[in-house]
């Protein structure tokens, strides 16, 4: 699981001048540093040091190689400290158990250990509480608030976060804002509660997007939160609604519904947890066991929706063409662990419902003792995060325009089961690009 960490950056006078120019112009700054490993899906806090003083704190990301034994470190959103901190003073306040490793990094630069990073954050917050608002996201106070949540609440938050990240990936919008999640003292109603992008129900942008969604009349009768995510590069946006009937600790999971207004198409994803099981003749593997009573009920409800979809008028336009008009997918993946700092999608198998029905009857899923089990091997093929994101983003799969009015029945049926529903709405653009369509950014989707 990817974790937030810290990196100490030493800059010479010339490089410091260039860095300050980038900060003033709100541009990213790149510095070649000794090669290091850190996941691009987790935050990397950069402590910029010059002449024995900590002057700036920003967010970094490991880039491409910058030569033999060197990596490119990209620094963005750097905040200037009102009063530069003496590195010596900072080191003197460190707990003895962390002093050696941290002192080494503040003398030669490089990646801090997990415990060293936590210690540095706490010391800076103690001696300079206003030094950087960025550090609030990595404080022990935030960690303790997350730890105090019940296991059931964390499980449901993990599913809601995964659904949100999936929707952002499909829409081609950065997932980085999700790392800003900060819990309050009370148990949140949904994952959206901890995000700065949360909007009120009456927000004009939320109201506009909801009014164009089939099923709005159903949603507004339930408690829901809303968040709007926008791309600075393309000005596109994604409105995400999290609707629920029960409190967070009583919910039984989260389903994702992604609605593409341009093509009037929706797709629905249900998440199923695979468990690790030992094998006599090899390493442990991820397994999903059958039969499953809850899944059986859910599949029966899907079949009812499919009957309604088949009764809709057939598609006659190019905008309604689909490789499959069945909107239901199952994602089998490892059990989700709540880590708000990691914006990577959990690897797994997206399986279309039609394929799942064939797989359930396939003799290859029968184990040596007669039990039924789905694994990566006997499933034979699946869509990974990148492939699923690609086909959904342009509505190559999902309902046709005439079928999408059935969406309200899907929303109502899901909420009545005790699940939460994450509904992502990609509004219609003013003009669809013809040539050189900008592809969705898939960097780090599977990391």
C-alpha positions in Angstrom: 0.0 0.0 0.0 1.5 3.3 -1.1 2.1 5.8 1.7 2.9 9.5 2.0 6.5 10.3 2.6 9.0 13.2 2.6 12.0 14.3 0.6 14.7 16.7 1.6 15.9 18.9 -1.3 19.2 20.9 -1.2 19.4 23.8 -3.7 22.5 25.8 -4.7 22.2 29.5 -5.0 21.7 29.4 -8.7 19.1 26.6 -8.5 17.4 28.4 -5.6 17.0 31.5 -7.9 15.4 29.4 -10.6 13.1 27.7 -8.0 11.9 31.1 -6.6 11.1 32.2 -10.2 8.9 29.1 -10.6 7.2 29.7 -7.3 6.5 33.3 -8.2 5.0 32.2 -11.6 3.2 29.2 -10.0 5.1 26.8 -12.3 6.4 23.4 -11.4 10.1 23.1 -10.7 12.3 20.1 -11.7 15.5 19.1 -9.9 17.8 16.1 -10.7 18.4 14.1 -7.5 19.8 10.7 -6.5 17.6 7.9 -7.7 14.8 6.9 -5.3 11.6 4.9 -5.3 8.3 6.3 -4.3 4.8 5.6 -5.7 3.4 8.3 -8.0 0.0 7.6 -6.5 1.0 8.7 -2.9 1.9 12.2 -1.7 5.6 13.2 -1.6 6.2 16.3 0.6 9.3 18.2 -0.4 11.3 20.1 2.3 13.4 22.7 0.4 16.6 23.6 2.2 19.0 26.5 1.3 21.9 27.8 3.4 21.0 25.8 6.5 17.4 27.0 6.5 14.1 25.2 5.6 12.5 27.8 3.3 9.7 26.1 1.4 7.4 23.1 1.7 5.8 21.7 -1.5 4.4 18.6 -3.1 6.7 16.5 -5.3 6.5 13.6 -7.7 9.1 11.3 -9.0 9.6 11.8 -12.7 11.7 10.1 -15.4 15.4 9.2 -15.1 17.7 12.2 -15.2 20.9 10.3 -16.0 22.7 7.3 -14.6 21.7 6.9 -10.9 19.6 10.1 -11.1 15.8 10.8 -11.1 13.9 13.9 -11.9 12.0 15.4 -8.9 9.1 17.6 -9.9 8.1 20.1 -7.2 4.7 21.9 -7.3 2.5 23.9 -5.1 5.4 25.1 -2.9 4.5 27.2 0.1 7.0 29.8 1.4 7.5 29.7 5.1 7.0 33.2 6.6 10.0 32.6 8.8 12.6 30.1 7.5 13.3 27.4 10.0 16.8 26.6 11.2 17.6 23.0 10.2 19.7 22.7 13.4 16.8 23.8 15.5 14.6 21.2 13.8 17.0 18.4 14.3 17.6 19.2 18.0 13.8 18.8 18.6 13.6 15.4 17.1 13.0 12.3 19.2 16.2 10.3 19.7 14.7 7.2 18.0 14.4 9.2 14.7 17.3 11.6 15.0 20.0 9.5 13.2 18.1 8.8 9.9 16.5 12.3 9.7 19.8 14.0 10.4 21.4 12.1 7.5 18.8 13.3 5.1 18.9 16.9 6.2 22.7 16.8 5.6 22.8 15.1 2.2 19.2 15.2 0.9 17.0 12.3 -0.1 13.9 10.3 0.9 12.9 10.2 4.6 11.8 7.0 6.2 8.1 6.7 7.1 8.7 7.3 10.8 11.3 10.0 10.1 8.7 11.8 7.9 6.1 11.7 10.6 8.6 13.0 13.2 9.6 15.9 11.0 6.0 16.9 10.3 5.2 16.9 14.1 8.3 18.9 15.0 7.6 21.6 12.3 4.0 21.8 13.5 5.2 22.3 17.1 7.8 25.0 16.5 6.1 26.7 13.6 2.3 26.0 13.7 1.6 28.3 10.8 4.6 27.1 8.7 2.5 25.2 6.2 -1.1 24.3 5.8 0.0 21.4 3.7 1.4 19.5 6.7 -2.1 19.4 8.4 -2.9 16.5 6.0 0.0 14.4 7.4 -0.4 15.1 11.1 -0.8 12.6 13.9 -4.1 14.2 14.7 -5.5 13.3 11.3 -4.0 9.7 11.7 -5.7 9.3 15.1 -9.1 10.5 13.7 -8.9 7.9 11.0 -7.9 5.2 13.5 -10.9 6.0 15.7 -13.3 5.2 12.9 -14.9 1.8 13.3 -13.7 -1.0 11.0 -17.1 -1.0 9.2 -16.9 2.7 8.6 -13.4 2.4 7.2 -14.4 -0.4 4.9 -17.3 1.7 3.5 -15.1 4.8 3.1 -12.6 2.6 1.2 -15.3 1.5 -1.2 -16.6 5.0 -1.7 -13.1 6.3 -2.3 -12.4 3.6 -4.9 -15.6 4.4 -6.7 -14.7 8.1 -6.8 -11.2 7.4 -8.1 -12.6 5.1 -10.8 -15.0 7.9 -11.9 -12.3 10.5 -12.0 -10.1 8.2 -14.1 -12.9 7.5 -16.6 -13.6 11.3 -16.9 -9.9 12.0 -17.4 -9.7 14.3 -14.4 -6.8 14.3 -11.9 -7.2 12.1 -8.8 -4.8 14.3 -6.8 -7.6 16.3 -5.0 -8.7 13.2 -3.3 -5.4 13.3 -1.3 -6.7 16.4 0.5 -9.3 14.3 2.4 -9.3 15.3 6.0 -11.7 13.8 8.6 -13.6 15.9 11.2 -14.0 15.0 14.8 -17.3 13.2 14.0 -17.9 10.1 11.9 -18.4 11.4 8.3 -21.7 10.7 6.5 -19.7 9.8 3.4 -16.2 10.0 1.9 -17.1 13.3 0.2 -17.5 15.0 3.6 -13.7 15.2 4.1 -13.0 16.8 0.7 -12.6 20.6 0.2 -14.5 20.3 -3.1 -17.8 19.3 -1.4 -20.7 21.5 -2.6 -24.1 22.2 -1.0 -27.2 20.6 -2.6 -28.3 24.1 -3.6 -25.0 24.8 -5.5 -26.0 25.9 -9.0 -23.5 23.6 -10.7 -24.8 20.6 -8.7 -28.4 21.5 -9.4 -27.7 21.9 -13.1 -26.0 18.5 -13.4 -28.6 16.7 -11.4 -31.5 18.1 -13.4 -30.0 16.4 -16.5 -29.7 13.0 -14.7 -32.4 10.4 -15.2 -33.3 9.4 -11.6 -32.9 12.8 -10.0 -36.4 12.6 -8.5 -35.3 9.4 -6.7 -31.9 10.8 -5.4 -33.3 14.0 -3.9 -35.5 11.9 -1.5 -32.4 10.4 0.1 -29.6 12.0 2.1 -26.7 12.8 -0.3 -23.5 14.7 -0.6 -22.1 16.3 -3.7 -18.6 17.2 -5.0 -17.5 18.9 -8.2 -14.1 18.1 -9.7 -12.7 20.3 -12.6 -9.8 19.9 -14.9 -7.6 23.1 -15.1 -6.3 22.0 -18.5 -9.6 21.2 -20.3 -12.2 23.0 -18.1 -14.2 19.7 -18.0 -15.9 18.8 -14.8 -17.3 15.7 -13.0 -20.1 16.0 -10.5 -20.2 13.1 -8.0 -23.2 12.4 -5.8 -23.0 9.9 -2.9 -26.5 8.9 -1.9 -27.3 6.6 1.0 -30.3 5.4 3.1 -28.3 4.3 6.2 -25.5 5.8 8.3 -22.0 5.0 7.2 -21.5 2.2 9.8 -24.6 0.4 8.7 -24.1 0.5 4.9 -23.4 -2.8 3.1 -21.1 -1.4 0.4 -21.0 1.0 -2.5 -21.9 0.7 -6.1 -20.7 3.1 -8.8 -22.9 4.5 -11.5 -21.2 6.5 -14.2 -23.4 8.6 -16.4 -22.1 10.2 -19.6 -24.5 12.9 -20.5 -23.0 13.5 -24.0 -23.8 9.9 -25.1 -26.7 9.4 -22.6 -25.2 6.2 -21.3 -24.7 4.7 -17.9 -22.5 1.9 -16.5 -22.7 0.3 -13.1 -19.9 -1.4 -11.2 -20.2 -3.6 -8.1 -17.2 -4.4 -6.1 -16.5 -7.9 -4.8 -13.6 -8.8 -2.4 -11.3 -11.6 -3.2 -9.4 -13.4 -0.4 -5.9 -14.7 -0.4 -5.7 -18.5 -0.2 -2.7 -20.8 0.1 -2.0 -23.4 -2.6 -0.1 -26.7 -2.1 1.8 -26.4 -5.4 2.5 -22.6 -5.5 2.2 -19.2 -4.0 -1.1 -17.9 -2.5 -3.7 -16.6 -4.9 -6.7 -14.3 -4.8 -10.0 -16.2 -4.8 -13.7 -15.4 -4.9 -15.8 -18.2 -3.6 -19.2 -19.3 -4.9 -22.1 -19.6 -4.2 -22.7 -16.2 -2.5 -26.3 -15.5 -1.4 -25.9 -11.7 -1.5 -24.5 -11.8 -5.0 -27.3 -14.0 -6.1 -29.9 -11.4 -5.0 -28.0 -8.7 -6.7 -27.8 -10.6 -10.0 -31.5 -11.2 -9.8 -32.1 -7.5 -9.5 -29.8 -6.9 -12.5 -31.8 -9.3 -14.5 -35.0 -7.4 -13.7 -33.3 -4.2 -15.0 -32.1 -5.9 -18.1 -35.7 -7.0 -18.9 -36.7 -3.3 -18.7 -33.8 -2.3 -20.9 -34.7 -4.8 -23.6 -38.2 -3.3 -23.7 -36.8 0.1 -24.7 -36.8 1.3 -28.3 -33.7 0.1 -30.3 -30.9 2.5 -31.0 -30.8 4.2 -34.4 -28.0 6.8 -34.1 -24.2 6.6 -34.1 -24.1 8.3 -30.7 -26.0 5.3 -29.2 -23.8 2.6 -30.7 -22.4 0.2 -28.0 -20.2 -2.8 -28.1 -22.5 -4.1 -25.4 -25.7 -2.5 -24.1 -25.5 -4.4 -20.8 -24.4 -1.7 -18.3 -23.4 -4.1 -15.4 -19.9 -5.0 -14.4 -18.4 -6.8 -11.4 -14.9 -5.8 -10.2 -13.2 -8.6 -8.3 -10.2 -7.3 -6.3 -8.4 -7.6 -3.0 -10.2 -6.4 0.1 -10.0 -2.6 0.1 -8.0 -0.9 2.8 -8.8 2.7 3.6 -5.8 4.9 2.9 -6.9 8.4 1.8 -3.3 9.3 0.8 -3.1 6.7 -2.0 -4.9 7.7 -5.2 -4.0 4.6 -7.2 -6.8 2.3 -8.3 -6.8 -1.2 -6.7 -5.8 -3.8 -9.3 -8.6 -6.2 -10.1 -10.7 -7.9 -12.7 -13.6 -6.1 -14.4 -16.0 -8.7 -15.7 -19.1 -7.9 -17.8 -22.3 -9.4 -16.4 -22.8 -11.5 -19.6 -19.3 -12.9 -19.2 -19.9 -13.6 -15.5 -22.9 -15.7 -16.2 -20.9 -17.9 -18.5 -18.1 -18.1 -16.0 -20.4 -19.2 -13.2 -21.3 -22.3 -15.3 -17.8 -23.0 -16.6 -16.4 -26.3 -15.4 -13.0 -24.7 -15.0 -14.0 -22.9 -11.8 -14.5 -26.1 -9.9 -11.8 -26.7 -7.3 -10.2 -30.1 -6.4 -12.7 -30.6 -3.6 -15.7 -29.6 -5.7 -16.0 -26.0 -4.5 -16.6 -23.2 -6.9 -13.9 -20.5 -7.0 -13.1 -17.6 -9.3 -9.4 -16.8 -9.8 -7.3 -14.8 -12.2 -6.3 -18.0 -13.9 -9.7 -19.6 -14.4 -11.4 -16.4 -15.4 -9.0 -16.5 -18.3 -9.4 -12.9 -19.3 -10.7 -9.7 -17.9 -10.6 -5.9 -18.3 -8.0 -4.2 -16.1 -8.3 -0.6 -14.8 -6.8 0.9 -18.0 -9.0 -1.1 -20.4 -12.2 -0.5 -18.4 -11.5 3.2 -18.2 -10.9 3.4 -21.9 -14.1 1.7 -23.1 -16.3 3.5 -20.6 -14.9 7.0 -21.2 -16.2 7.1 -24.7 -19.4 5.1 -24.0 -18.4 2.1 -26.1 -20.2 0.1 -23.4 -23.3 0.9 -21.5 -26.9 1.8 -22.0 -28.3 3.6 -25.1 -30.1 7.0 -24.9 -33.5 5.3 -24.9 -32.5 2.9 -22.2 -31.0 5.4 -19.8 -34.4 6.5 -18.4 -34.3 3.1 -16.5 -31.5 4.5 -14.4 -33.9 5.8 -11.7 -35.1 2.2 -11.1 -31.4 1.1 -10.7 -30.7 3.8 -8.1 -33.9 3.1 -6.1 -33.3 -0.7 -6.0 -29.6 -0.3 -4.9 -30.4 2.2 -2.1 -33.1 -0.1 -0.8 -30.5 -2.8 -0.2 -28.6 -0.7 2.3 -25.8 0.2 -0.1 -24.5 3.6 -0.9 -24.5 4.7 -4.5 -21.8 6.8 -6.0 -23.2 8.5 -9.0 -20.7 10.3 -11.3 -22.1 12.7 -13.9 -20.0 13.7 -16.8 -21.9 16.8 -18.2 -22.2 17.3 -21.9 -19.5 19.4 -23.4 -20.3 22.4 -25.6 -18.5 20.8 -28.5 -17.1 17.3 -28.9 -13.6 17.4 -30.5 -13.4 15.8 -33.9 -9.7 15.3 -34.7 -6.9 14.5 -32.3 -9.2 13.6 -29.5 -7.4 14.0 -26.2 -7.1 10.5 -24.7 -7.7 10.0 -21.0 -4.5 10.0 -18.9 -3.8 6.5 -17.7 -0.4 7.2 -16.1 -0.2 5.4 -12.7 -3.8 3.9 -13.0 -2.5 0.5 -12.3 0.4 1.5 -10.0 
